[in-house]
Amino acid sequence: MAEPMGEEVIERLLRHLVEIEEGSLSCADAFAMLDEYADLSCYHQRAHEIMPRVHHHLELCADCLRFYETLLAMLQATEGA
């Protein structure tokens, strides 16, 4: 039998549902822009201001965030080489 969810977990899930709004990016849309977002992040500190919808998607999607972090690490390693 699964454990019941605590209030904190339920509150966090509800907050995420509220944050998902019409016009937010799908994973496919965000993925198509991750190269540009990673470039901006690597070379420009305000990528989140320039591409807020991608930033918002990354806050909500662990899979896309993981891919972005890998891409960013590769860019930073290339920069240091």
N, C-alpha and C positions, 0 to 999 in steps of 0.2 A: 504494500500500500504506500502510495506517495505521501510525503509529508505535506501538510498544509503550508501555503505560502504565508510568510509573515507580512505584517503591515508595511514594512519598509520596502519589500520586494514588490508588493502590489502598487504602492505609491510610485515607485520608480517606473514600473511598466505603464502606469496611467500617464505619467509625465511624458514618457516617450510617445505614447499614442497621441497625446495632445500636440506634441512637437511635429508629428507627421502631418503636414498640411498639404493642401492641394498645390501643385506646382513644385513639390519637392522632387529631387532627382531619383530616378530608379538606379539600380546598381549598374545597368548597362550604360546609362547616360553619364553617371559619375566615372565609370571606368574609362569611357572615351575621353574624359578630360583630366585623368590623373597624371598623365605625362606633363601636361602644361602646369598643373597645380604643383607637382613635385619640383619642376624647374623653378617656379616662382618661390617655392618654399626654400629651396637650396640657395638661390641667389637674391632673394628679396624677402625680407622679414614679414611683409604684410600680405601674404598670399590669401589669408583668411578674409581680408577686407576686399581683395580684388575678385575673389571667387567664393563668395559666402555660401552659395548653394552647395558647392562641393564640400566645403568645410562642414556645413551642417550635416550632409550625408555621412561624412566620415565620423562624426560624433555619434551617429546612430547605428552604423553598420560595421561590425567587427571584422568581417571578411574583407571589405574594401579598405578598411584602415590597415589591416595587416599587409595587404598588397602595396598600399601607398608607403608604408614604413619601409618595406623591402626595397621599393623603387628609390626612395629617398636615400637609403643607406648606400645603394649602388652609385647614385649620383655623387654623394659625398666622398665615397672611396675613389671615384674617378677624378674628382676635383683635387684630392690630396695626392694623386699619383703624378 
